[in-house]
Amino acid sequence: MKRKISKPAIDDLLRVMARLRGPGGCPWDREQDHQTLRWHAVEEVYELLDAIESRDDHELEEELGDLLLQVVFHCQLARERGAFDFQAVARHLTNKLIRRHPHVFGKIKVKDVDQVWANWEKIKRAEKHGTRHARPSALDGIPKHLPALLRAEKLLKKARRAKLLEEQPGRKRSNGPSWLRNCLYWPAMPKAGVGRPRTCCGRKPGGRNAFGGAAKPK
């Protein structure tokens, strides 16, 4: 008697998603697009955070599935447009992880986590060099919709890795720290002209700041 081989669960999920979007599928699913779904992903991430902090494996399993649904949904929409599909996304991610871990999949040797991060950033810059996604600054690449405190944390993390918070010989003390302070405080202050610096990262108040501007309302 031949043993029945079960199909991978991801295949079933992709098939269900295509059915929901297809003729005779769900009216709500059929009218969605990338724009209408974008805030659903944000909500699912926050629900996942709650599940992680509650240490409830049942909730964690469910919320990971809800977040995966967002990935699968966007992949189905892109597939319908002829842009890419889930397989392309998974392959792209796999290749990126291999490229950016040469100390695991290659012959590069590292002595600590700092070197891992340094290699990661170096490889990422090389990958994006010459494209519209190039990141010439160590502080580039911060999502523009991050809340102000998360933006500040991300900026500080990047600044530390780039050693921008260290005092440089021959550099005026006010250049680095005050510039960074303005970048951190500017987006969190409610009104220009009330305790806000006149400029942030060379931009006038009211323009796009170092983080790409304020988040759109949910």
C-alpha positions in Angstrom: 0.0 0.0 0.0 1.5 3.3 -1.1 1.9 5.9 1.5 0.0 9.1 0.8 2.2 12.2 0.6 0.7 15.4 1.9 1.2 18.6 0.0 3.0 21.4 1.7 0.6 23.7 3.7 1.9 26.7 1.8 0.6 25.3 -1.4 -2.9 25.0 0.1 -2.7 28.5 1.4 -1.7 29.9 -2.0 -4.5 28.0 -3.7 -7.1 29.3 -1.2 -5.9 32.9 -1.7 -6.1 32.5 -5.5 -9.7 31.1 -5.1 -10.7 34.0 -2.9 -9.5 36.5 -5.5 -10.9 34.5 -8.5 -14.3 34.6 -10.2 -17.0 33.6 -7.7 -14.6 34.3 -4.8 -15.0 36.6 -1.8 -16.4 40.1 -2.8 -14.2 41.8 -0.1 -11.0 40.0 -1.2 -11.7 40.7 -4.8 -12.0 44.5 -4.3 -8.7 44.9 -2.4 -5.4 46.2 -3.8 -2.0 47.0 -2.4 -3.0 50.4 -1.1 -6.2 49.3 0.7 -4.3 46.5 2.4 -1.2 48.5 3.6 -2.5 49.4 7.1 -3.7 45.8 7.7 -0.1 44.7 7.8 0.7 47.3 10.4 -2.2 46.2 12.6 -1.2 42.5 12.3 2.4 43.3 13.4 1.1 45.0 16.6 -1.2 42.1 17.3 1.8 39.8 16.8 3.8 41.9 19.3 1.0 41.4 21.9 1.1 37.6 21.3 4.9 37.5 21.7 4.8 39.5 24.9 1.9 37.4 26.3 4.1 34.2 25.8 1.0 32.5 24.5 2.0 30.0 21.8 -1.5 29.5 20.6 -1.9 33.2 20.0 1.6 33.4 18.5 0.7 30.7 16.0 -2.5 32.5 15.0 -0.9 35.9 14.7 2.0 34.6 12.6 -0.6 33.1 10.3 -2.4 36.5 10.1 0.8 38.2 9.2 1.6 35.5 6.6 -1.8 36.2 5.1 -0.7 39.7 4.3 2.4 38.5 2.5 0.4 35.9 0.5 -2.3 38.5 -0.3 0.2 41.0 -1.7 1.9 38.2 -3.7 -1.4 37.2 -5.2 -2.1 40.8 -6.2 1.3 41.1 -7.8 0.9 37.7 -9.6 -2.3 39.0 -11.1 -0.5 42.1 -12.4 2.3 39.9 -13.8 4.9 41.5 -11.5 6.0 38.6 -9.2 4.6 35.8 -7.1 5.2 34.1 -3.8 7.9 31.8 -5.2 9.8 34.9 -6.5 9.6 36.6 -3.0 10.7 33.4 -1.2 13.6 32.9 -3.7 14.7 36.5 -3.4 14.7 36.3 0.4 16.7 33.0 0.4 19.3 34.4 -2.0 19.6 37.6 0.1 20.1 35.6 3.3 22.8 33.5 1.7 24.6 36.6 0.2 24.5 38.6 3.5 25.8 35.7 5.6 29.2 35.0 4.0 30.5 33.9 7.4 28.0 31.0 7.3 27.7 30.2 3.6 31.1 31.4 2.5 34.6 31.6 3.7 34.5 35.0 5.5 35.5 34.8 9.2 34.0 37.1 11.9 34.9 37.4 15.5 31.8 39.1 16.9 28.3 40.4 16.1 29.7 43.9 15.3 31.6 42.4 12.3 28.4 40.5 11.2 26.5 43.9 11.1 29.4 45.6 9.4 29.5 43.0 6.6 25.7 43.1 6.3 25.7 46.8 5.8 28.7 46.7 3.4 27.0 44.0 1.2 23.7 45.8 1.3 25.3 49.1 0.1 27.0 47.2 -2.7 23.8 45.6 -3.8 21.9 48.9 -4.0 24.8 51.0 -5.4 23.9 52.6 -8.7 20.2 51.9 -8.3 17.4 54.3 -7.2 17.5 52.5 -3.9 21.2 53.4 -3.3 22.0 54.5 0.3 25.0 56.8 0.2 24.4 57.8 3.8 24.8 55.5 6.8 21.5 57.0 8.0 19.5 56.2 4.9 16.9 53.5 4.7 14.7 54.5 7.6 11.0 53.8 6.8 9.1 57.1 6.5 6.0 55.8 8.3 7.7 54.8 11.5 6.3 56.5 14.6 8.6 59.3 16.0 10.0 57.2 18.8 10.7 54.2 16.6 12.4 56.6 14.1 14.6 58.0 16.8 15.6 54.5 18.0 16.3 53.4 14.4 18.4 56.5 13.7 20.4 56.1 16.9 21.1 52.5 16.1 22.3 53.4 12.6 24.4 56.3 14.0 26.0 54.0 16.6 26.9 51.4 14.0 28.4 54.1 11.8 30.3 55.6 14.8 28.6 59.0 14.2 28.1 59.5 17.9 31.8 59.4 18.7 33.7 62.6 19.0 36.1 63.1 16.0 39.5 64.8 16.4 39.4 68.3 15.0 35.6 68.4 14.7 33.5 70.9 16.6 31.5 69.4 19.4 28.3 71.0 18.2 28.4 69.5 14.7 27.5 65.9 15.4 25.5 65.7 18.6 23.4 68.8 18.0 22.6 67.8 14.5 21.5 64.4 15.6 19.5 65.8 18.5 17.6 68.0 16.0 16.9 65.0 13.9 15.6 63.1 16.8 13.4 65.8 18.4 12.1 67.6 15.3 9.5 65.0 14.2 8.2 64.4 17.7 7.4 68.1 18.4 3.8 69.1 17.6 4.2 72.6 16.1 7.0 74.4 14.3 8.2 77.5 16.2 7.4 76.1 19.6 10.7 74.8 21.0 11.5 73.3 17.6 14.8 73.8 15.9 14.8 76.0 12.8 16.1 73.3 10.7 16.6 69.5 10.8 19.2 67.9 8.5 19.3 70.9 6.3 15.5 71.0 5.8 13.2 73.8 6.7 10.3 73.2 9.2 7.2 72.0 7.4 9.3 70.2 4.7 10.3 66.5 4.7 12.5 65.7 7.6 15.3 63.1 7.8 12.7 60.4 8.2 10.8 61.2 5.1 7.8 63.1 6.6 5.0 62.3 9.0 3.1 59.1 8.8 -0.3 59.1 7.0 -3.3 58.7 9.3 -4.6 55.2 9.7 
